[in-house]
Amino acid sequence: MRASIRGYSSPDVDLDNFAPEDPERFAFLLQVLVGPEGGIGAESLSFTVCTPGHLSSLVDEIGTVPGHGLVITKSCDIDEIIAIVDRMVLRQTGEDWRAVAKNLGRIGIIESEDLLMTR
């Protein structure tokens, strides 16, 4: 079984008109709706997209920054960012959707991650 992308959204930026104030220092939450290829339903898979400059500022400010679910980029080209995330998501496979979701949880934060841990 494979993952299929249903769509992208962000509560932080307008993906259709993304133009950060500072192209060298930005961060935003990117949510990917993903579900089983050919199946129904979708779950949210989240990534924090940020630049090395933003990450450096955070490290200077707080000392240590955990890295799960980060997409670190020098580009503010949203099409390029989405293409990278597409490749990461679409290569995740598994015997069933639970296995695919577990693999997705290794690259981003999936809404069902807590459920997977308890089963």
PAZA-725064 format. One line per 2 residues: number of its first residue (from 1); their letters; for each residue x, y, z of N, C-alpha, C, O. Coordinates in Angstrom, 3 decimals. Layout:
BEGIN
NUM = A = X Y Z X Y Z X Y Z X Y Z ~ ...
This chain:
BEGIN
1 = MR = 0.844 -1.179 0.000 0.000 0.000 0.000 0.888 1.240 0.000 1.984 1.245 0.561 ~ 0.384 2.291 -0.646 1.110 3.556 -0.738 0.282 4.706 -0.180 -0.941 4.626 -0.070
3 = AS = 0.989 5.775 0.169 0.324 7.014 0.588 -0.071 7.810 -0.643 0.606 7.768 -1.671 ~ -1.166 8.529 -0.528 -1.634 9.425 -1.585 -1.889 10.799 -0.961 -2.487 10.894 0.111
5 = IR = -1.441 11.848 -1.625 -1.629 13.208 -1.114 -2.960 13.747 -1.608 -3.247 13.742 -2.805 ~ -3.772 14.213 -0.659 -5.084 14.780 -0.983 -5.030 16.302 -1.109 -5.849 16.896 -1.810
7 = GY = -4.067 16.934 -0.431 -3.967 18.384 -0.505 -3.011 18.938 0.525 -2.525 18.226 1.403 ~ -2.751 20.237 0.395 -1.843 20.964 1.283 -2.565 22.162 1.876 -3.444 22.741 1.238
9 = SS = -2.195 22.532 3.093 -2.700 23.759 3.691 -1.687 24.253 4.719 -0.752 23.543 5.089 ~ -1.896 25.485 5.166 -1.080 26.056 6.225 -1.914 27.065 7.001 -2.567 27.921 6.404
11 = PD = -1.896 26.969 8.340 -2.588 27.983 9.127 -1.770 29.270 9.236 -2.268 30.291 9.708 ~ -0.512 29.214 8.796 0.410 30.338 8.983 0.588 31.233 7.764 0.780 32.441 7.901
13 = VD = 0.526 30.642 6.569 0.801 31.416 5.346 -0.204 31.045 4.261 -0.832 29.987 4.304 ~ -0.337 31.932 3.301 -1.143 31.666 2.113 -0.238 30.951 1.110 0.652 31.566 0.524
15 = LD = -0.464 29.670 0.917 0.414 28.888 0.041 0.360 29.355 -1.410 1.330 29.181 -2.148 ~ -0.751 29.942 -1.826 -0.877 30.416 -3.209 -0.107 31.707 -3.455 0.223 32.028 -4.597
17 = NF = 0.180 32.446 -2.392 0.871 33.735 -2.536 2.021 33.860 -1.542 2.242 34.930 -0.974 ~ 2.749 32.774 -1.332 3.806 32.765 -0.317 4.963 33.665 -0.728 5.590 33.461 -1.767
19 = AP = 5.233 34.658 0.100 6.350 35.583 -0.113 6.793 36.078 1.267 6.286 37.088 1.756 ~ 7.732 35.374 1.890 8.136 35.762 3.251 8.791 37.149 3.275 9.447 37.559 2.318
21 = ED = 8.596 37.858 4.392 9.216 39.171 4.553 10.727 39.076 4.452 11.372 39.900 3.803 ~ 11.287 38.060 5.100 12.735 37.835 5.050 12.967 36.438 4.476 12.784 35.449 5.186
23 = PE = 13.364 36.336 3.209 13.550 35.017 2.578 14.640 34.153 3.229 14.722 32.954 2.962 ~ 15.471 34.756 4.076 16.536 33.987 4.733 16.151 33.540 6.140 16.859 32.743 6.756
25 = RF = 15.031 34.051 6.646 14.585 33.702 8.009 13.066 33.608 8.030 12.369 34.600 8.242 ~ 12.570 32.400 7.806 11.122 32.188 7.905 10.840 30.774 8.376 11.679 29.880 8.273
27 = AF = 9.631 30.598 8.896 9.155 29.273 9.316 7.639 29.283 9.241 6.991 30.292 9.522 ~ 7.087 28.141 8.855 5.635 27.994 8.849 5.269 26.523 8.942 6.055 25.638 8.603
29 = LL = 4.050 26.289 9.413 3.522 24.934 9.498 2.915 24.563 8.153 2.091 25.301 7.612 ~ 3.322 23.422 7.618 2.759 22.888 6.374 2.035 21.597 6.715 2.634 20.658 7.238
31 = QV = 0.747 21.557 6.416 -0.055 20.372 6.679 -0.384 19.694 5.356 -0.794 20.341 4.392 ~ -0.195 18.383 5.331 -0.455 17.582 4.148 -1.593 16.623 4.496 -1.497 15.869 5.465
33 = LV = -2.658 16.649 3.717 -3.718 15.657 3.885 -3.309 14.431 3.093 -3.110 14.504 1.880 ~ -3.185 13.319 3.769 -2.674 12.103 3.151 -3.550 10.922 3.552 -4.020 10.823 4.685
35 = GP = -3.754 10.029 2.580 -4.564 8.843 2.837 -4.077 7.694 1.989 -3.122 7.846 1.227 ~ -4.713 6.551 2.108 -4.296 5.392 1.329 -4.593 5.586 -0.161 -5.678 6.032 -0.534
37 = EG = -3.630 5.251 -0.990 -3.815 5.351 -2.444 -5.012 4.504 -2.869 -5.082 3.315 -2.555 ~ -5.950 5.120 -3.581 -7.129 4.408 -4.038 -8.184 4.188 -2.969 -9.235 3.607 -3.242
39 = GI = -7.913 4.647 -1.756 -8.853 4.449 -0.659 -9.542 5.738 -0.265 -9.369 6.778 -0.900 ~ -10.318 5.650 0.786 -11.019 6.830 1.275 -10.379 7.295 2.574 -9.627 6.558 3.212
41 = GA = -10.690 8.527 2.954 -10.201 9.068 4.208 -8.852 9.748 4.051 -8.129 9.525 3.080 ~ -8.533 10.580 5.027 -7.258 11.293 5.030 -6.901 11.676 6.454 -7.767 11.859 7.310
43 = ES = -5.627 11.791 6.678 -5.092 12.239 7.958 -4.169 13.406 7.688 -3.665 13.578 6.578 ~ -3.954 14.208 8.721 -3.067 15.354 8.593 -1.645 14.961 8.979 -1.409 14.389 10.044
45 = LS = -0.715 15.275 8.104 0.712 15.070 8.340 1.335 16.455 8.348 1.200 17.195 7.375 ~ 2.015 16.818 9.426 2.524 18.177 9.582 4.043 18.239 9.545 4.745 17.350 10.027
47 = FT = 4.517 19.330 8.951 5.939 19.644 8.894 6.116 21.108 9.257 5.261 21.938 8.948 ~ 7.213 21.421 9.904 7.615 22.810 10.069 8.653 23.082 8.997 9.730 22.485 8.993
49 = VC = 8.322 23.987 8.089 9.238 24.385 7.027 9.984 25.610 7.533 9.362 26.580 7.964 ~ 11.312 25.574 7.484 12.083 26.717 7.968 13.414 26.823 7.238 13.871 25.882 6.589
51 = TP = 14.012 27.981 7.363 15.324 28.221 6.769 16.408 27.973 7.812 16.133 27.985 9.012 ~ 17.647 27.746 7.352 18.751 27.623 8.303 18.892 28.882 9.168 19.244 28.790 10.344
53 = GH = 18.617 30.054 8.588 18.698 31.297 9.352 17.704 31.335 10.498 18.035 31.777 11.599 ~ 16.481 30.872 10.243 15.458 30.821 11.301 15.882 29.833 12.385 15.773 30.124 13.576
55 = LS = 16.359 28.677 11.969 16.795 27.654 12.913 17.956 28.173 13.768 17.992 27.945 14.977 ~ 18.895 28.863 13.140 20.033 29.440 13.853 19.564 30.452 14.892 20.082 30.483 16.008
57 = SL = 18.598 31.267 14.536 18.044 32.240 15.484 17.416 31.544 16.684 17.587 31.979 17.822 ~ 16.687 30.457 16.423 16.072 29.698 17.521 17.125 29.100 18.447 16.987 29.143 19.669
59 = VD = 18.170 28.547 17.857 19.243 27.957 18.664 19.913 29.037 19.503 20.209 28.818 20.677 ~ 20.153 30.203 18.905 20.737 31.316 19.669 19.836 31.730 20.818 20.314 32.084 21.896
61 = EI = 18.525 31.684 20.585 17.548 32.139 21.579 17.325 31.137 22.701 17.305 31.506 23.875 ~ 17.156 29.849 22.335 16.780 28.867 23.360 17.798 27.757 23.589 17.655 26.977 24.531
63 = GT = 18.813 27.674 22.753 19.887 26.716 22.994 19.769 25.408 22.242 20.699 25.026 21.531 ~ 18.665 24.716 22.377 18.487 23.418 21.736 17.125 23.380 21.059 16.122 23.806 21.631
65 = VP = 17.099 22.866 19.837 15.854 22.786 19.079 15.678 21.352 18.590 16.520 20.850 17.845 ~ 14.587 20.675 19.003 14.349 19.324 18.479 14.026 19.390 16.987 13.564 20.418 16.493
67 = GH = 14.271 18.292 16.274 14.169 18.361 14.829 13.144 17.488 14.137 13.130 17.460 12.906 ~ 12.298 16.783 14.836 11.337 15.907 14.172 10.338 16.716 13.358 9.781 17.697 13.851
69 = GL = 10.113 16.311 12.124 9.126 16.962 11.278 9.596 18.255 10.645 8.779 19.036 10.156 ~ 10.906 18.497 10.643 11.438 19.718 10.031 11.744 19.501 8.560 12.248 18.451 8.161
71 = VI = 11.433 20.509 7.765 11.890 20.593 6.379 12.706 21.877 6.337 12.153 22.974 6.411 ~ 14.010 21.737 6.219 14.911 22.890 6.249 15.285 23.235 4.817 15.765 22.385 4.068
73 = TK = 15.061 24.492 4.443 15.256 24.910 3.062 15.896 26.286 2.972 15.727 27.115 3.867 ~ 16.619 26.525 1.910 17.117 27.864 1.620 16.204 28.562 0.625 16.374 29.748 0.346
75 = SC = 15.248 27.837 0.099 14.365 28.355 -0.947 13.045 28.844 -0.370 12.495 28.231 0.545 ~ 12.543 29.938 -0.904 11.187 30.355 -0.531 10.223 30.086 -1.684 9.127 30.645 -1.733
77 = DI = 10.644 29.220 -2.615 9.796 28.800 -3.732 8.870 27.690 -3.232 9.303 26.556 -3.029 ~ 7.597 28.025 -3.038 6.654 27.074 -2.451 6.491 25.828 -3.312 6.286 24.737 -2.778
79 = DE = 6.576 25.968 -4.632 6.471 24.799 -5.509 7.628 23.833 -5.281 7.442 22.616 -5.294 ~ 8.813 24.379 -5.073 9.987 23.539 -4.792 9.843 22.839 -3.443 10.159 21.656 -3.318
81 = II = 9.368 23.564 -2.443 9.171 22.992 -1.110 8.147 21.859 -1.170 8.369 20.784 -0.612 ~ 7.032 22.104 -1.845 5.982 21.080 -1.954 6.476 19.875 -2.750 6.119 18.742 -2.426
83 = AI = 7.282 20.091 -3.775 7.836 18.974 -4.558 8.709 18.074 -3.684 8.668 16.850 -3.816 ~ 9.490 18.670 -2.800 10.334 17.879 -1.886 9.458 17.067 -0.936 9.700 15.878 -0.730
85 = VD = 8.440 17.709 -0.358 7.535 17.016 0.561 6.778 15.913 -0.183 6.596 14.817 0.349 ~ 6.335 16.202 -1.416 5.686 15.165 -2.241 6.556 13.919 -2.325 6.084 12.809 -2.080
87 = RM = 7.821 14.100 -2.669 8.726 12.952 -2.825 8.878 12.184 -1.515 8.872 10.953 -1.507 ~ 9.015 12.915 -0.409 9.173 12.241 0.890 7.930 11.432 1.241 8.038 10.298 1.707
89 = VL = 6.756 12.007 1.020 5.502 11.351 1.394 5.189 10.188 0.471 4.841 9.101 0.934 ~ 5.309 10.406 -0.826 4.869 9.398 -1.791 5.738 8.146 -1.828 5.320 7.127 -2.378
91 = RQ = 6.920 8.201 -1.262 7.735 6.979 -1.245 7.484 6.112 -0.009 8.116 5.069 0.159 ~ 6.563 6.544 0.854 6.237 5.749 2.035 5.248 4.646 1.659 4.199 4.908 1.070
93 = TG = 5.597 3.426 2.007 4.765 2.265 1.698 4.642 1.383 2.946 5.335 1.584 3.943 ~ 3.754 0.417 2.859 3.598 -0.531 3.951 2.599 -1.605 3.562 1.929 -1.509 2.534
95 = ED = 2.511 -2.619 4.394 1.605 -3.737 4.139 0.137 -3.308 4.216 -0.717 -3.841 3.507 ~ -0.143 -2.324 5.099 -1.497 -1.796 5.250 -1.372 -0.319 5.632 -0.263 0.199 5.763
97 = WR = -2.530 0.367 5.812 -2.471 1.801 6.094 -1.785 2.082 7.429 -1.080 3.082 7.559 ~ -1.977 1.232 8.404 -1.311 1.428 9.705 0.206 1.463 9.534 0.880 2.298 10.136
99 = AV = 0.745 0.558 8.714 2.194 0.527 8.473 2.652 1.766 7.704 3.714 2.318 7.993 ~ 1.857 2.203 6.728 2.194 3.416 5.976 2.185 4.617 6.921 3.101 5.439 6.891
101 = AK = 1.147 4.719 7.763 1.046 5.831 8.708 2.220 5.838 9.684 2.723 6.901 10.046 ~ 2.651 4.669 10.102 3.811 4.577 10.991 5.053 5.129 10.287 5.836 5.860 10.893
103 = NL = 5.231 4.782 9.023 6.364 5.298 8.253 6.254 6.804 8.050 7.255 7.517 8.123 ~ 5.039 7.292 7.794 4.833 8.737 7.650 5.201 9.463 8.937 5.745 10.567 8.902
105 = GR = 4.903 8.839 10.073 5.235 9.424 11.363 6.722 9.531 11.617 7.142 10.241 12.531 ~ 7.515 8.852 10.839 8.975 8.964 10.956 9.511 10.206 10.253 10.601 10.682 10.571
107 = IG = 8.745 10.732 9.298 9.219 11.904 8.560 8.489 13.185 8.948 9.000 14.281 8.718 ~ 7.311 13.061 9.528 6.519 14.219 9.934 5.696 13.855 11.153 5.878 12.791 11.746
109 = II = 4.797 14.738 11.519 3.942 14.496 12.666 2.550 14.190 12.142 1.875 15.062 11.593 ~ 2.128 12.947 12.315 0.834 12.513 11.785 -0.187 12.518 12.914 0.123 12.145 14.045
111 = ES = -1.411 12.945 12.598 -2.424 13.096 13.637 -2.709 11.787 14.361 -3.124 11.817 15.520 ~ -2.505 10.659 13.733 -2.797 9.375 14.359 -1.609 8.824 15.131 -1.674 7.699 15.627
113 = ED = -0.519 9.590 15.247 0.699 9.095 15.904 0.420 8.606 17.324 0.918 7.553 17.723 ~ -0.376 9.363 18.093 -0.708 8.938 19.445 -1.488 7.630 19.437 -1.285 6.777 20.301
115 = LL = -2.374 7.472 18.468 -3.152 6.236 18.362 -2.252 5.056 18.033 -2.445 3.958 18.556 ~ -1.270 5.279 17.166 -0.362 4.191 16.783 0.466 3.723 17.964 0.798 2.541 18.060
117 = MT = 0.805 4.641 18.869 1.638 4.297 20.006 0.882 3.429 21.022 1.501 2.670 21.768 ~ -0.442 3.538 21.052 -1.209 2.814 22.061 -1.736 1.474 21.563 -2.307 0.710 22.342
119 = R = -1.558 1.182 20.301 -2.124 -0.069 19.763 -1.068 -1.133 19.634 -1.363 -2.247 19.200
